[in-house]
Amino acid sequence: MSTDGATRGTRRERTQHRRSRRFVVAMAAVIGALALVGGAGGVLTSVQGPRATSVSVDPEAAVESAGSRMIVTTTQSLVEVDPAQVHIEPAADVTVDTSGRQIGIRFTLPLRDATDYTVRIDGLQGLGGGPAGSIEETFSTPALETYLLQRGGDEDTIFRTGIDGEDAVPVFTHPHIEDFRATSTHLAIVSADDEGVSTIIVTDRAGENPRELPLPGRGVVTNLQTADRGDLIGYTFTDADIGAGGGLESALFTASLADARADDEPAQLQIAGGDSRIDDWRFVPGTDAVLLLTFDSALTLVSASGGSPVALGNAITIDGIARGSSEAIVQRASGLVAIDLASAEERALTPTDPAAGETQAVTALPGDADQTLRVLSRLDGFTVLSTTVAVVDADGTTRDVFSVASDELLIHTCVSPSSRYAAFLVAPDAVANPYDAYLLPLPERLQTHIVDLGTGEEVSVLSGFDISWCQSAPRP
């Protein structure tokens, strides 16, 4: 029995030994295969040069605001990429940064809507050397959406709509809406009660989850505006009971919609030693600065984070600052000028042919400091014979893109984020079109005409006003 037991033990040991040897051989084969694949991958990478492993881009954000980014992650850590290596079709201005395996492409201006974009990066070089590589990626931007306000009836309504006006969706209603603005994530809505006292209601972009924004007190909000990026808004505020005893009058406040709480105190911007009552103002794109025009006609650049204000002389109006620009169009007593807010240098705007009409207003166009959109009126004394809107080039050449009928009144002009379209707010049949009784009074019947600035063709006519492209409210 002992011999049989020894035999069985020996057979068992031999069997286990054979199994162990097969396992070792199999593992060695697997490790060898993995090493071969890894080595082949390394050889392939070194032969092909850097390649893309992932791409991140938000096309919807890209058409709505400046500063959106495309992030390309590659197979290798990279030598710094020069902007000249990046080619975009259709053309778009960008800045480029490189960090390890990632390339960040920042679009300095909003992109065109409903457009296929191709981004090609040539001459990519890995830090470890080897051949150069190229990457080409494509993405499509969505059709442009906007918001529009309609007053009248039992309630005022803010609609979300495409530029063709089809499939408009009501997102917020209220008995009395004075004005509103849209940021990247919120709507800021100025309402008023029966006594004319203002409230700012903040909702998400769908018009839901409403809450009230803290105000400096009981009073009136005017000139609501939003910064070109983020959730920052600003407004002027006047105490409801202001009188000889003083109080806040047309004081400028700013607030963030992203992190506002019910107990937050609004931040007032003041000018030390000067008149802080604001006649008009603008956010300066891409900065924390604000351009102010005060009641004493002083034009001043003020930083929201502190620092000394910069005096820029006197002015009559601020016509605007283009998105992605630091150049303000300003009406001085001597005429229209463009002021570079980064250097305080200014230049006179090139005049148009007098036969085209007298300039009534100027809208700066994003991306081209030498082009403006101007409202031109031909006058006979105080009688307006005709009003046209024209794209004006650096040499003063005009190209008409919109005209107003003799019985209509052009109230407001602004351009879409990419400047592909312009919106013209018109009161039809102006003589028989009475103004409403709001604090911001406007004709009861209003139409917003959408025009393609490239072709001059009218895209649509929308019922309502305050299209969310506009950086400020109409000032009739």
Protein Blocks (a to p, Z undefined) as FASTA:
>chain_A
ZZmmmmmmmmmmmmmmmmmmmmmmmmmmmmmmmmmmmmmmmmmmmmnopadfbdcddfkl
mmmpghiacddddfbdcddddfklpccddddddddddehjbccdddfbdcdehiacdddd
ehiacfkgpjdddddddddddddddddddeedjbdcdddddfkopaiacfbdcfbdfbdc
ddfkbccdddddfkopacdddddfkopaiacdddfbdcddehiacdfedjbdcdddddfk
bcfkopcehiacdddfklgcfkbccdddddehiafbdfbdcddehiabdcdddfkopacd
ddfkgcjdddebjafbdfbdcehiabdcdddfkbccdddfknopacddddddfklopcfb
dcddehiakbccddddddehjacfbdcdddddfkopacdfbdcdfkbccfbdcddfklma
ccddddehkllmccdfbfbdcdfbdcdddddfknopafbdcedehiakbmbdcdZZ
